[in-house]
Amino acid sequence: MKTIAAALLTTIAAASAAFAIEPVPGSITYGGAQPRLEQAPAGSNFFHTFHLNGTEVHEIYKVNADRTVSLVSRSTSND
């Protein structure tokens, strides 16, 4: 199961910019923000969870080679 999840994350992270997900209020990159992660390894992924209009939002970000982050996946669930 972990292998499938890792393969899925790799596939998502490698997706073309044509399929880029737009940030929403609460997203780390919302409003054009470009945070830089100095200690995270390039190519690694991390999760971000927040609430938006009564919905729990789960996002996956990828750390780019220049240490900026890119939003690669979003899912939601009702509280």
C-alpha positions in Angstrom: 0.0 0.0 0.0 2.9 2.4 0.8 4.4 1.6 -2.6 1.1 2.6 -4.3 0.8 5.8 -2.4 4.5 6.7 -3.1 3.9 6.0 -6.8 0.8 8.1 -6.8 2.6 11.0 -5.2 5.4 10.8 -7.7 3.0 10.7 -10.6 1.1 13.7 -9.2 4.3 15.7 -8.5 5.5 15.0 -12.1 2.3 16.2 -13.7 2.6 19.0 -16.3 2.0 22.6 -15.3 -1.0 22.5 -17.7 -2.8 20.6 -14.9 -1.7 23.0 -12.1 -4.2 23.4 -9.2 -5.0 27.0 -8.3 -4.6 27.9 -4.7 -7.7 28.8 -2.6 -8.0 31.0 0.5 -6.0 29.0 3.1 -3.6 27.5 0.7 0.1 28.2 1.4 0.6 29.8 -2.0 -2.7 31.7 -2.1 -2.4 35.3 -3.3 0.9 34.7 -5.1 2.9 33.8 -2.0 6.1 31.9 -2.7 7.4 30.6 0.6 10.9 29.1 0.6 11.8 26.0 2.7 15.4 26.1 3.5 15.8 22.7 5.3 13.4 20.5 3.3 15.0 18.4 0.6 14.2 19.3 -3.0 11.7 16.9 -4.4 10.1 16.1 -1.1 6.4 16.4 -0.4 4.5 17.7 2.6 0.9 18.0 3.6 -1.2 21.0 4.6 -4.7 20.8 6.1 -7.1 23.7 6.8 -10.8 24.5 6.9 -12.7 26.4 4.2 -16.4 27.1 4.4 -17.0 24.2 6.7 -15.0 21.8 4.6 -11.7 20.2 5.6 -9.2 20.7 2.8 -6.1 18.5 2.5 -3.3 19.7 0.1 0.0 18.1 -0.9 2.9 20.4 -1.8 6.2 19.6 -3.5 9.5 21.3 -2.7 11.1 22.6 -5.9 14.9 22.7 -6.6 14.9 26.4 -5.8 13.2 25.6 -2.4 9.9 27.2 -3.4 6.8 25.0 -3.1 4.2 23.9 -5.7 0.7 22.7 -5.0 0.3 19.3 -6.6 -2.9 17.8 -5.1 -6.1 18.8 -3.2 -8.9 16.8 -1.6 -11.8 17.8 0.6 -14.0 16.2 3.2 -17.0 17.4 5.1 -16.6 17.9 8.9 
